[in-house]
Amino acid sequence: MYCPKCGSLIESNSVFCKNCGTKLHLSNHTSSSPKSKKAIAISLVIVVLFICSAIAYFRISSTTSFGYYDNNKWGISIDYFKKKYPDGYEYDKDPEDSKTTFSIPINSFEGLSFNSEETAACIFQDGKFYYVQILFRVDDAFSATDSLEEKLTKKYGTPAKYEPQYGSYRWDTSKSNITVTAISDTAVAVWFADIDSPYNPLNK
């Protein structure tokens, strides 16, 4: 710290300058203190990190509540999937009606492990993503659908429809229809669909 009048180096806790006798004000100590500046800088960094974390959290939360499969918005192109899932592969399901499928290898869903590797079939109509179908095998399909019901209810709220004889649950969000059902004693199907798509099979 330096004297504001003569520029002499003085101790940080001095009241008067030893060289010229000038009385030192408290504000001079505060503004010149490296510790104070460091504390302010650290506080600013913490505030900025908190704000960034909050923004990221709310963005992820809002996207999750829409019911997108793996946070992939409806209507995006297949090229986006090719970049995001390099292990996936594309094939034409039915060229006559302009449908294309991009399959993603997976071995679990919502923490539920499959008996073998399966695929998430992501379907595009006229180049736009609108539907996902996942079929997989487990030891007990009804137990698996009950487990998925508990997890998906935390994300999307109470199911809009429940058919106990099929172990089937359905959720409707502002963007998606999601259905989970036991198609046999050891097989489960999960569907995600764009709620606004005219090709949505879950609306039929």
C-alpha positions as CSV (number, residue, x, y, z in Angstrom):
1,M,0.0,0.0,0.0
2,Y,1.2,3.5,-0.8
3,C,0.6,7.0,0.6
4,P,-1.9,8.9,-1.6
5,K,0.0,12.1,-1.0
6,C,3.7,11.4,-1.2
7,G,3.6,7.9,-2.7
8,S,5.8,6.3,0.0
9,L,5.3,2.6,0.8
10,I,3.5,2.2,4.0
11,E,2.3,-0.8,6.1
12,S,-1.3,-1.9,5.5
13,N,-2.4,-1.2,9.1
14,S,-0.8,2.2,9.4
15,V,-3.0,5.2,10.4
16,F,-0.4,7.9,9.4
17,C,2.2,8.0,6.7
18,K,5.6,7.8,8.3
19,N,7.2,9.9,5.6
20,C,4.8,12.9,5.3
21,G,2.4,12.4,8.3
22,T,-0.8,12.3,6.1
23,K,-3.7,10.6,7.9
24,L,-4.8,7.5,6.0
25,H,-8.5,6.9,5.6
26,L,-10.1,3.5,6.1
27,S,-11.3,3.6,2.5
28,N,-7.7,3.7,1.3
29,H,-7.0,0.5,3.2
30,T,-10.1,-1.2,1.9
31,S,-9.7,-0.3,-1.7
32,S,-6.0,-1.3,-1.7
33,S,-6.3,-4.6,0.1
34,P,-5.4,-7.5,-2.2
35,K,-7.4,-9.8,0.1
36,S,-10.6,-7.7,-0.4
37,K,-10.1,-7.7,-4.1
38,K,-9.5,-11.5,-4.2
39,A,-12.6,-12.1,-2.0
40,I,-14.8,-10.0,-4.4
41,A,-13.4,-11.8,-7.4
42,I,-14.1,-15.2,-5.9
43,S,-17.7,-14.1,-5.0
44,L,-18.3,-12.9,-8.5
45,V,-17.1,-16.3,-9.9
46,I,-19.4,-18.2,-7.5
47,V,-22.4,-16.1,-8.5
48,V,-21.7,-16.5,-12.2
49,L,-21.3,-20.3,-11.8
50,F,-24.5,-20.5,-9.8
51,I,-26.4,-18.6,-12.5
52,C,-25.0,-20.8,-15.3
53,S,-25.9,-24.0,-13.3
54,A,-29.4,-22.8,-12.7
55,I,-30.0,-22.0,-16.3
56,A,-28.6,-25.4,-17.4
57,Y,-30.8,-27.2,-14.8
58,F,-34.0,-25.5,-15.9
59,R,-33.3,-26.1,-19.6
60,I,-32.7,-29.8,-18.9
61,S,-35.8,-30.0,-16.7
62,S,-38.1,-28.3,-19.1
63,T,-36.8,-30.5,-22.0
64,T,-37.3,-33.7,-19.9
65,S,-40.9,-32.8,-19.0
66,F,-41.7,-32.6,-22.8
67,G,-41.2,-36.4,-23.0
68,Y,-38.6,-36.4,-25.8
69,Y,-36.6,-39.6,-26.2
70,D,-33.1,-38.9,-25.0
71,N,-33.8,-35.2,-25.2
72,N,-34.2,-35.3,-29.0
73,K,-36.8,-32.8,-30.2
74,W,-39.4,-33.8,-32.7
75,G,-38.8,-32.7,-36.2
76,I,-35.0,-32.8,-36.2
77,S,-33.2,-34.4,-39.2
78,I,-31.6,-37.8,-39.4
79,D,-28.2,-36.1,-40.0
80,Y,-28.4,-34.9,-36.4
81,F,-28.9,-38.5,-35.2
82,K,-25.9,-39.7,-37.3
83,K,-23.6,-37.3,-35.5
84,K,-25.0,-37.9,-32.1
85,Y,-25.1,-41.7,-32.4
86,P,-22.2,-42.8,-34.5
87,D,-22.9,-46.5,-33.7
88,G,-26.4,-46.2,-35.1
89,Y,-27.5,-47.2,-38.6
90,E,-30.1,-46.0,-41.1
91,Y,-32.4,-48.1,-43.3
92,D,-35.6,-47.6,-45.3
93,K,-38.5,-49.1,-43.5
94,D,-41.0,-48.3,-46.3
95,P,-39.7,-46.2,-49.2
96,E,-43.2,-45.9,-50.6
97,D,-44.5,-43.8,-47.8
98,S,-41.3,-41.8,-47.2
99,K,-40.4,-43.4,-43.9
100,T,-36.9,-43.9,-42.8
101,T,-35.6,-45.6,-39.6
102,F,-32.4,-44.9,-37.7
103,S,-31.6,-47.6,-35.2
104,I,-29.6,-46.9,-32.0
105,P,-28.1,-49.9,-30.2
106,I,-29.1,-49.9,-26.5
107,N,-28.9,-52.3,-23.6
108,S,-31.0,-50.5,-21.0
109,F,-33.8,-48.0,-20.6
110,E,-34.4,-45.7,-17.5
111,G,-31.9,-47.9,-15.6
112,L,-33.6,-51.1,-16.5
113,S,-31.2,-53.6,-18.1
114,F,-32.2,-55.8,-21.0
115,N,-31.4,-59.5,-21.4
116,S,-29.6,-58.7,-24.6
117,E,-28.7,-55.7,-26.7
118,E,-31.6,-54.2,-28.5
119,T,-32.3,-51.1,-30.6
120,A,-34.2,-47.9,-30.3
121,A,-35.9,-47.5,-33.7
122,C,-36.2,-43.8,-34.4
123,I,-38.6,-43.2,-37.3
124,F,-38.7,-40.2,-39.7
125,Q,-41.5,-39.2,-42.0
126,D,-40.4,-37.0,-44.9
127,G,-37.1,-36.5,-43.2
128,K,-38.6,-35.4,-39.9
129,F,-38.2,-37.3,-36.6
130,Y,-41.6,-38.2,-35.1
131,Y,-41.6,-41.6,-33.4
132,V,-39.5,-44.0,-31.4
133,Q,-40.1,-47.7,-30.8
134,I,-38.1,-49.8,-28.3
135,L,-38.7,-53.6,-27.9
136,F,-36.8,-55.6,-25.3
137,R,-36.7,-58.8,-23.3
138,V,-36.5,-59.1,-19.5
139,D,-37.2,-61.9,-17.0
140,D,-40.6,-60.4,-15.9
141,A,-42.3,-58.0,-18.2
142,F,-45.0,-56.9,-15.7
143,S,-42.5,-56.2,-13.0
144,A,-40.5,-54.2,-15.6
145,T,-43.5,-52.1,-16.6
146,D,-44.3,-51.4,-12.9
147,S,-40.7,-50.3,-12.4
148,L,-40.8,-48.0,-15.5
149,E,-44.2,-46.6,-14.3
150,E,-42.7,-45.4,-11.1
151,K,-39.7,-43.8,-12.8
152,L,-41.7,-42.2,-15.7
153,T,-44.4,-40.9,-13.3
154,K,-41.7,-38.9,-11.5
155,K,-40.9,-37.3,-14.9
156,Y,-44.3,-36.9,-16.5
157,G,-46.8,-37.1,-13.7
158,T,-49.7,-39.5,-13.2
159,P,-50.4,-41.7,-16.3
160,A,-53.2,-40.6,-18.5
161,K,-54.2,-44.2,-19.1
162,Y,-53.6,-47.5,-17.4
163,E,-54.6,-51.0,-18.5
164,P,-53.7,-53.5,-15.8
165,Q,-54.4,-56.6,-17.9
166,Y,-51.6,-55.5,-20.2
167,G,-49.4,-53.9,-17.7
168,S,-49.8,-50.8,-20.0
169,Y,-49.2,-47.2,-19.0
170,R,-49.6,-44.0,-21.1
171,W,-48.4,-40.5,-20.4
172,D,-49.4,-37.4,-22.4
173,T,-47.2,-34.3,-22.2
174,S,-47.5,-31.0,-24.1
175,K,-45.2,-32.5,-26.8
176,S,-45.3,-36.3,-26.6
177,N,-47.3,-39.4,-26.1
178,I,-45.3,-42.1,-24.2
179,T,-46.6,-45.7,-23.8
180,V,-45.1,-48.6,-21.9
181,T,-46.7,-52.0,-22.2
182,A,-45.9,-55.7,-21.6
183,I,-46.4,-57.5,-24.9
184,S,-45.7,-60.9,-23.4
185,D,-44.5,-62.4,-20.1
186,T,-40.9,-61.5,-21.0
187,A,-41.1,-58.7,-23.5
188,V,-41.8,-55.0,-23.1
189,A,-42.5,-52.3,-25.7
190,V,-41.9,-48.6,-25.2
191,W,-43.1,-45.9,-27.6
192,F,-42.5,-42.2,-27.9
193,A,-44.4,-40.1,-30.4
194,D,-44.8,-36.5,-31.5
195,I,-48.2,-35.5,-30.1
196,D,-48.8,-33.1,-33.0
197,S,-47.7,-35.4,-35.9
198,P,-50.5,-36.6,-38.2
199,Y,-48.6,-39.9,-38.4
200,N,-48.5,-40.5,-34.7
201,P,-49.7,-44.1,-34.3
202,L,-50.4,-43.6,-30.6
203,N,-53.2,-41.1,-31.4
204,K,-55.2,-43.8,-33.2
